[in-house]
Each structure stands twice: as C-alpha cells, then as structure tokens.
C-alpha cells in the first residue's frame, strides 16, 4: 500500500488565543472553574506554546459554550460532512485521482456521532458510487489514524480495492 495523496482542510474562521481567552472569561462556565483550572486554561490560551490562532467553525466564538447535546449534534451535522468532503477532494487532487476511482471510504471522528455514519453524508456530498465501501471509525480519539490506515491497508491487500480514501 502506498499513500498517494494527502488532503487537509480547516475551518475558515480563525480566532487568536487572546480572543479565545476573552470568550472563555465571558462564558457562564468560567466562574464555576477552580483556581487551578483557570490557571491551566490561562497557560494553554495565553502561554508561549507556539499556537497563535485556532480555527473553529464557531461564529461567533461564544457558541463554544453552547454545549447541550442537541446543539452539539446539529453543529457536527452541519459542518463535519462538508469539512470531510473537502479533505477528500483535496486528497484526490493531490493524488491525481478522480472521484470515480474511489473504491472505499474510511471516515474517523471523535467529535460527534450521526446515524447513518458520517461516511454516508460524505459519500452523498461527493456523489460517490453506491458501490463504494464505506466504514466509520468512531470514538478512537486522536489515535484513530493508525486503525484507519490499517483498515485501508487491509482493504487494498484483500485485492478487492485499489483506491481507498481514509
């Protein structure tokens, strides 16, 4: 198996660390945090850690503190399929492949859960053939890259798939 293309995408909206800190201070949650928690958050957002901005789908930033399950679900459903589909498009462009050459699609996320899986939404946005094999990996956090690539490798090794997007 060879990785022949990479595609990345980030939300358009960008916020400075200072803006994030200010929004956090305005949040209804902030007064409930312990002194230690506030100090940690201050260091994360205002410390010299090399991070200058954060790209988020939130607009305005204060939406970050609307964390009831229904709001989180709707936010995920609105943004995740579009971001994932754009990442696929970028990877295919980088690989010099057309959407019709995709045999399988593996999508991993730990941000939200939808049923049917996120891959179904991405498949629809991209206009993938209904014969494309789709697999969703959820709940594995930042470590999902390796299981995703292992699944892609196994699909290719099976002989039934040539171009797997992960």
MARNUTI-6289 format. One line per field, with one value per residue: x, y, z of N, C-alpha, C, O in turn; residue number from 1; residue in one letter. Coordinates in steps of 0.05 Angstrom, whole numbers, plus 5000, padded with zeros to 4 digits. Atoms other than C-alpha are relative to their C-alpha. Last residue first. Layout:
nX <- X_... $
nY <- Y_... $
nZ <- Z_... $
caX <- X_... $
caY <- Y_... $
caZ <- Z_... $
cX <- X_... $
cY <- Y_... $
cZ <- Z_... $
oX <- X_... $
oY <- Y_... $
oZ <- Z_... $
pos <- NUM_... $
code <- A_... $
//
This chain:
nX <- 5002_4997_5015_4998_4976_5001_5026_5003_5021_4988_4983_5018_5012_4980_4995_5023_4999_4981_5011_5020_4989_4986_5014_4985_4978_4985_4972_4993_5007_4986_4997_4995_4996_5001_4976_4983_5011_5016_4987_5013_4981_4989_5021_5005_4977_5003_5023_4992_4989_4974_4977_5009_5024_5011_5029_5013_5007_5006_4998_5002_4999_4997_5008_5013_5001_4980_5010_5019_5027_5021_5006_4993_4972_4985_5003_4983_4972_4995_4999_4975_4979_5002_4989_4971_4988_5001_4981_4972_4997_5014_4984_4975_5006_5008_4975_4984_5013_4998_5021_4991_5026_5011_4985_5014_5016_4985_4977_5002_5017_5024_5024_5020_5015_5028_5008_5027_4998_5000_4983_4972_4983_5009_5005_4974_4985_5012_4993_4971_4996_5010_4981_4977_4982_4975_5002_5001_4975_4985_5013_5018_5028_5006_5002_5026_5021_4999_5011_5029_5011_5001_4975_5001_4976_4999_4992_5021_5005_5018_5007_5018_5008_5010_4994_5016_4986_5017 $
nY <- 5002_4973_4997_4972_4988_4970_4991_5002_5020_5027_5001_4999_5026_5019_4994_5009_5029_5008_4993_5020_5026_5001_5014_5024_4993_4976_5008_5002_4979_5006_4978_5009_4979_5011_4994_5024_5016_5022_5026_5015_5004_4974_4986_5014_4993_4972_4999_5008_4976_4989_5016_5025_4998_5026_5003_4975_5002_4976_5002_4974_5004_4976_5002_5026_5008_5021_5025_5011_4990_5019_5001_5026_5004_4982_5011_5024_4991_4987_5022_5013_4982_5002_5026_5000_4982_5012_5023_4994_4978_5008_5021_4988_4984_5017_5013_4980_4993_5021_5020_5027_5013_5006_5022_5025_5006_5017_4989_4972_4983_4994_5012_5000_5025_4999_4972_4998_5002_5028_5000_5008_4976_4980_5012_5008_4975_4989_5018_4996_4974_5003_5016_4983_4996_5013_5026_4997_4991_5022_5006_5023_4991_4983_5018_5013_4980_4995_5025_4999_4980_5012_4998_4984_5002_4980_4974_4980_4988_4977_4988_4977_4990_4972_4985_4976_4974_4977 $
nZ <- 4971_4988_4975_4990_5010_5000_5010_5029_5007_4999_5024_5023_5003_5009_5028_5015_5001_5020_5026_5008_5005_5025_5021_5008_5018_4994_4995_4972_4981_4975_4981_4973_4980_4972_4984_4997_4978_5009_5004_5022_5022_5009_5015_5026_5018_5007_5017_5027_5015_4994_5007_5011_5015_5009_4999_4993_4972_4985_4970_4986_4971_4985_4972_4995_4972_4995_5010_4981_5003_5004_5029_5011_4995_5017_5027_5002_5000_5026_5020_4996_5011_5030_5008_4996_5020_5027_5004_5009_5020_5025_5013_5009_5023_5022_5009_5014_5025_5021_4996_5002_5003_4974_4988_5005_4976_4983_4985_5007_4984_5016_4989_5021_5001_5007_5001_5013_5029_5009_5024_4997_5001_5019_5026_5012_5007_5024_5022_5005_5014_5027_5015_5004_4977_5001_4986_4971_4988_4987_4975_5000_5002_4977_4977_5002_4993_4971_4987_5004_4982_4973_4986_4976_4983_4978_5010_5001_4974_5001_4974_5002_4974_4998_5025_4997_5001_5000 $
caX <- 4820_4807_4818_4838_4852_4801_4783_4853_4848_4914_4879_4825_4876_4918_4857_4838_4908_4906_4842_4868_4930_4896_4846_4895_4868_4803_4780_4706_4685_4711_4662_4670_4644_4652_4638_4584_4534_4581_4607_4569_4617_4563_4528_4591_4609_4540_4545_4616_4590_4551_4477_4467_4509_4562_4606_4677_4711_4716_4742_4720_4741_4720_4728_4734_4749_4766_4701_4723_4782_4854_4915_4937_4938_4871_4843_4870_4840_4772_4774_4790_4732_4685_4709_4698_4629_4607_4633_4600_4524_4518_4570_4535_4468_4495_4530_4466_4424_4473_4478_4545_4531_4596_4634_4579_4615_4663_4612_4615_4641_4670_4738_4809_4853_4906_4975_4998_5073_5066_5083_5025_4960_4910_4941_4971_4905_4868_4915_4909_4833_4832_4876_4832_4772_4722_4650_4661_4684_4623_4577_4627_4656_4724_4724_4709_4767_4814_4792_4802_4872_4889_4870_4809_4804_4742_4754_4751_4810_4823_4875_4886_4943_4955_4990_4997_5024_5000 $
caY <- 5147_5144_5075_5068_4996_4953_4879_4852_4839_4876_4942_4932_4911_4973_5018_4984_4994_5067_5078_5039_5083_5150_5138_5155_5226_5200_5129_5143_5130_5091_5094_5048_5057_5010_5046_5011_5068_5109_5172_5237_5276_5304_5236_5197_5249_5241_5165_5168_5208_5147_5136_5154_5211_5216_5275_5298_5231_5221_5171_5164_5106_5109_5053_5043_5114_5119_5157_5215_5227_5216_5260_5242_5315_5326_5264_5287_5357_5328_5281_5340_5379_5320_5317_5391_5388_5326_5355_5424_5419_5351_5370_5435_5400_5347_5397_5439_5378_5352_5418_5451_5523_5548_5546_5589_5648_5646_5678_5643_5574_5530_5535_5551_5568_5621_5636_5568_5566_5550_5617_5617_5655_5600_5539_5579_5614_5547_5517_5577_5576_5501_5514_5570_5524_5534_5553_5627_5608_5567_5626_5647_5717_5694_5638_5689_5732_5672_5651_5723_5722_5656_5689_5663_5638_5624_5585_5516_5472_5425_5374_5327_5279_5237_5174_5136_5070_5000 $
caZ <- 5094_5019_4989_4917_4894_4929_4922_4926_5000_5010_4989_5041_5093_5081_5087_5152_5178_5157_5196_5256_5255_5246_5301_5356_5361_5391_5380_5389_5318_5258_5200_5140_5070_5011_4945_4905_4916_4872_4904_4893_4937_4982_4985_5003_5056_5088_5087_5115_5174_5197_5189_5243_5270_5323_5340_5353_5356_5282_5232_5160_5114_5041_4992_4916_4895_4821_4804_4848_4801_4821_4813_4884_4907_4874_4908_4975_4967_4947_5008_5054_5024_5037_5110_5121_5089_5128_5194_5190_5193_5226_5278_5295_5299_5346_5391_5395_5412_5464_5503_5494_5479_5507_5442_5411_5444_5385_5340_5292_5310_5256_5291_5270_5329_5327_5356_5379_5392_5465_5497_5545_5533_5516_5548_5606_5620_5617_5667_5714_5708_5725_5786_5812_5805_5748_5763_5748_5677_5658_5642_5589_5587_5612_5560_5505_5529_5529_5459_5434_5465_5431_5365_5328_5257_5216_5152_5183_5166_5108_5093_5035_5024_4963_4940_5006_4983_5000 $
cX <- 5002_4996_5007_4982_5005_5027_4998_4975_4998_4980_5012_5016_4980_4987_5019_5003_4976_5003_5019_4988_4980_5011_5015_4986_5016_5022_5019_5029_5010_4994_5014_5003_5003_5006_4995_5025_5016_4989_4980_5015_4988_5018_5010_4979_4995_5022_4995_4976_5008_5008_5026_4981_4993_4974_4992_4970_4985_4996_4995_5002_5000_4999_5005_4989_4985_5000_5020_4990_4982_4973_4979_4996_5010_5030_5015_4999_5019_5029_5006_5004_5028_5022_5000_5012_5030_5014_4998_5017_5028_5003_4988_5017_5025_4995_4994_5026_5016_4988_5001_4979_5005_4971_4988_5014_4983_4985_5013_4973_5000_4982_4976_4976_4978_4988_4970_4992_4974_5001_5003_5015_5029_5018_4994_4996_5026_5014_4990_5009_5029_5003_4992_5021_5023_5017_5026_4999_4999_5024_5014_4987_4980_4971_4993_4996_4972_4978_5000_4987_4970_4988_4997_5028_4998_5023_5004_5011_4977_4996_4981_4993_4981_4992_4990_5007_4980_5018 $
cY <- 5028_4996_5027_5004_5028_5011_5030_5011_4996_4978_4972_4997_4999_4972_4980_5005_4988_4969_4991_5006_4978_4972_4997_4986_4976_5005_5023_4992_4994_5024_4989_5024_4988_5023_4990_5004_4974_4985_4979_4974_4987_4997_5027_5015_4987_5009_5029_5002_4993_5023_5014_5006_4972_5005_4973_4997_5024_4993_5026_4994_5028_4993_5026_4998_4974_4991_4977_4972_4986_5014_4979_4998_4973_4996_5018_4989_4976_5008_5012_4977_4988_5018_4997_4974_5001_5018_4988_4976_5003_5021_4993_4980_5013_5016_4982_4987_5020_5007_4980_4979_4970_4991_4991_4976_4975_4991_4978_5010_5029_5019_5007_4983_5003_4972_5003_5029_5001_4996_4971_5000_4994_5025_5022_4988_4993_5026_5011_4983_5004_5026_4997_4985_5018_5006_4985_4973_5003_5010_4978_4996_4977_5009_5016_4981_4987_5019_5004_4975_5002_5020_4986_5001_5019_4995_5020_5027_5020_5010_5023_5010_5024_5007_5028_5018_5022_5025 $
cZ <- 5011_5030_5012_5024_5013_4991_4998_4989_4970_4992_4998_4974_4977_4996_4988_4970_4985_4999_4978_4972_4994_4994_4973_4977_4990_4979_5005_5006_5028_5019_5025_5018_5028_5019_5028_5017_5005_5024_4992_4994_4976_4976_4990_4984_4973_4980_4990_4980_4972_4983_5004_4977_4989_4985_4988_5003_5009_5029_5013_5029_5014_5030_5014_5029_5004_5029_5005_4992_5021_4997_4993_4970_4988_5003_4980_4972_4997_4998_4972_4980_5003_4987_4969_4990_5003_4979_4972_4993_4989_4978_4973_4985_4988_4974_4976_4989_4984_4973_4977_5007_4995_4999_5026_5013_4996_5025_5018_5011_4990_5014_4982_5010_4979_5001_4994_5001_4985_4970_4991_4974_5003_4998_4980_4972_4987_4991_4974_4976_4993_4984_4971_4983_4992_5025_5001_5015_5030_5016_5016_5028_5005_5001_5025_5024_4999_5009_5030_5013_4997_5019_5027_5013_5023_5018_5023_4992_4997_5029_4995_5028_4996_5028_5000_4976_5005_5000 $
oX <- 5000_4975_5030_4958_5027_5048_4978_4971_4987_4988_5013_5008_4978_4993_5015_4996_4980_5006_5010_4981_4983_5009_5007_4995_5031_5021_5043_5035_5014_5001_5007_5018_4989_5026_4975_5039_5012_5002_4956_5016_5001_5017_5005_4983_5000_5016_4988_4981_5005_4997_5026_4961_5010_4957_5008_4957_4979_4987_5003_4988_5017_4980_5024_4969_4962_5016_5012_4984_4988_4969_4979_5005_5032_5044_5028_5020_5039_5042_5023_5026_5045_5034_5019_5033_5045_5028_5019_5033_5031_5004_5002_5028_5028_5005_5010_5033_5018_4999_5009_4985_5009_4958_4993_5001_4973_4989_5002_4952_5021_4961_4976_4978_4964_5002_4957_4991_4973_4998_5024_5003_5046_5018_5004_5012_5034_5018_5004_5024_5035_5012_5008_5032_5027_5015_5029_5006_5017_5031_5010_4999_4956_4960_4977_4974_4955_4965_4980_4966_4956_4973_4975_5041_4989_5028_5024_5034_4973_4997_4979_4986_4985_4983_4995_5030_4958_5038 $
oY <- 5031_4986_5034_5006_5034_5000_5040_5013_4975_4957_4960_4982_4978_4959_4969_4988_4968_4958_4980_4988_4964_4962_4981_4964_4978_4996_5020_4985_4971_5046_4968_5043_4969_5037_4994_4985_4961_4983_4980_4966_4986_5012_5034_5018_5000_5023_5033_5008_5009_5028_5039_5019_4955_5020_4959_5009_5028_4971_5047_4977_5044_4981_5041_4984_4972_4973_4953_4956_4964_5036_4968_4979_4971_4994_5008_4981_4978_5004_5002_4973_4990_5010_4988_4975_5000_5008_4983_4977_5007_5015_4991_4986_5015_5009_4982_4992_5017_5001_4987_4957_4962_4988_4969_4956_4964_4969_4957_5006_5040_5027_5027_4960_5023_4952_5022_5042_5003_4974_4958_5000_5012_5038_5021_4994_5005_5030_5012_4992_5014_5026_5000_4996_5023_5027_4965_4972_4994_4998_4975_5003_4982_5013_5007_4979_4992_5015_4996_4978_5005_5012_4982_4980_5042_4972_5035_5034_5031_4994_5035_4994_5040_4990_5044_5026_5022_5026 $
oZ <- 5036_5038_5015_5021_5022_4999_4987_4964_4961_4982_4977_4956_4964_4976_4966_4954_4971_4977_4958_4957_4974_4971_4956_4970_4971_4956_5009_5028_5036_5014_5036_5012_5035_5016_5041_5023_5025_5045_4998_4971_4954_4957_4967_4959_4952_4961_4967_4957_4954_4962_5009_4982_4986_4995_4977_5020_5033_5036_5003_5040_5008_5040_5006_5034_4995_5036_5002_5009_5030_5007_4971_4957_4978_4983_4961_4962_4983_4978_4958_4969_4986_4967_4958_4977_4983_4961_4960_4974_4965_4955_4953_4964_4964_4953_4957_4966_4959_4953_4955_5014_4973_5020_5035_5018_5016_5035_5022_4999_4984_5003_4968_5016_4978_5001_5003_5023_4961_4960_4996_4952_5000_4977_4957_4954_4967_4967_4954_4960_4971_4961_4953_4964_4968_5037_5015_5039_5044_5037_5040_5048_5010_5022_5041_5035_5016_5029_5044_5025_5018_5037_5037_5015_5020_5027_5023_4998_4976_5048_4974_5045_4978_5043_4982_4973_4995_5014 $
pos <- 166_165_164_163_162_161_160_159_158_157_156_155_154_153_152_151_150_149_148_147_146_145_144_143_142_141_140_139_138_137_136_135_134_133_132_131_130_129_128_127_126_125_124_123_122_121_120_119_118_117_116_115_114_113_112_111_110_109_108_107_106_105_104_103_102_101_100_99_98_97_96_95_94_93_92_91_90_89_88_87_86_85_84_83_82_81_80_79_78_77_76_75_74_73_72_71_70_69_68_67_66_65_64_63_62_61_60_59_58_57_56_55_54_53_52_51_50_49_48_47_46_45_44_43_42_41_40_39_38_37_36_35_34_33_32_31_30_29_28_27_26_25_24_23_22_21_20_19_18_17_16_15_14_13_12_11_10_9_8_7_6_5_4_3_2_1 $
code <- X_X_X_X_X_X_X_X_X_X_X_X_X_X_X_X_X_X_X_X_X_X_X_X_X_X_X_X_X_X_X_X_X_X_X_X_X_X_X_X_X_X_X_X_X_X_X_X_X_X_X_X_X_X_X_X_X_X_X_X_X_X_X_X_X_X_X_X_X_X_X_X_X_X_X_X_X_X_X_X_X_X_X_X_X_X_X_X_X_X_X_X_X_X_X_X_X_X_X_X_X_X_X_X_X_X_X_X_X_X_X_X_X_X_X_X_X_X_X_X_X_X_X_X_X_X_X_X_X_X_X_X_X_X_X_X_X_X_X_X_X_X_X_X_X_X_X_X_X_X_X_X_X_X_X_X_X_X_X_X_X_X_X_X_X_X $
//
